[in-house]
Amino acid sequence: MKKDFLAVSDYTSQEIQELLDLAIALKKEYFASGNPPLFKGKVLAMIFQKPSLRTRVSFDMAMRHMGGDALYLSPAEIGLGKRESIADIARVMSGYVHAMMARVFDHAHVLELAKWSSIPVVNGLSDYNHPCQAMADAQTIQEEFGKAKGLNVAYVGDGNNVAVSLMHVSAKLGWNFTIASPEGYDIKPQAVEIARQIAAGTGSKLTFIRDPHEAVKGANVIYTDTWTSMGQEEETARREKVFPPYQVNAGLVGEADKNVIVMHCLPAHRNQELTDEVADGPHSRIFPQAHNRLHAQKAILARLFGVA
């Protein structure tokens, strides 16, 4: 296991599967008898530039469930790269806590934090990717379908940070990944190139198209996300004109495999990218998916701490 958890693409397919197996085992253990205090004496510093419900609570509770503690640091308390240099913050924090999780706007900030830190750094989200979300997503998919290769994962909407990590974990696990996004909202080329390199070794098929109806044909998973992410608020009006054809509604879901599951990383703008009928319907897995953040992150932290 590497020192840090910054991107799914940093790990081999086997390492990703081992993390998922551990996450599923820790989840079963938690519900059966509770997790042992493997993180006793460990403190995770949680550095936030962006607000969060799932990231903050799931990391905090992951530490508590495993006998450790978590320390929340708001944007005002650190001012990452503004009030103090990232290099200085990394070296100071390395003497106080045992690991850091950072939820940032600029991916370069989490990379620099890891560069200068002597303790593990976890990417809790950046403008480039969202690897912890992808691990919870993959856990949810494997709990539903097992470790089958060749599953069809269809992402409908903006080619954002969530799409990047979902694409990379799909490629690592041998799933076929299709994304339908409007022109001008594609996944960044460098992320696509990384995915192509991964897929060449796993047999995953990658497809990039415009038509959401074509994307969901035969899909085992339909995934969507908000049309406007944090930091893009000034683009909201323009995006609301572009994305309506990409709404995941009952009609679109009906064009996929009959056992398709629908996923969303949340928060959802209901009846925009995802209708209430689908979000609360039989195909939806959005809440089990959210809950799996807790267990996937336990596994990540356990490996970084070297206790599992």
Protein Blocks (a to p, Z undefined) as FASTA:
>chain_A
ZZbdfbfklpcfklmmmmmmmmmmmmmmmmmnopaffkgoiacddddfbdcfklmmmmmm
mmmmnopacddddfklnogoklpcfklmmmmmmmmmmbdcdddfblmlmmmmmmmpcbdc
ddfbdfkbcfklmmmmmmmmmmmnojaehiacddedjddfklmmmmmmmmmnopacdddd
dehiaccfklmmmmmmmmmmnopacdddfblklmmgopabdcdddfbdghilmmmmmmmm
mmmmmpccfklmmmmcfkbccddebiadehilpcfklmmmmkbcklmmmmmmmmmmmmmm
mmmnopZZ
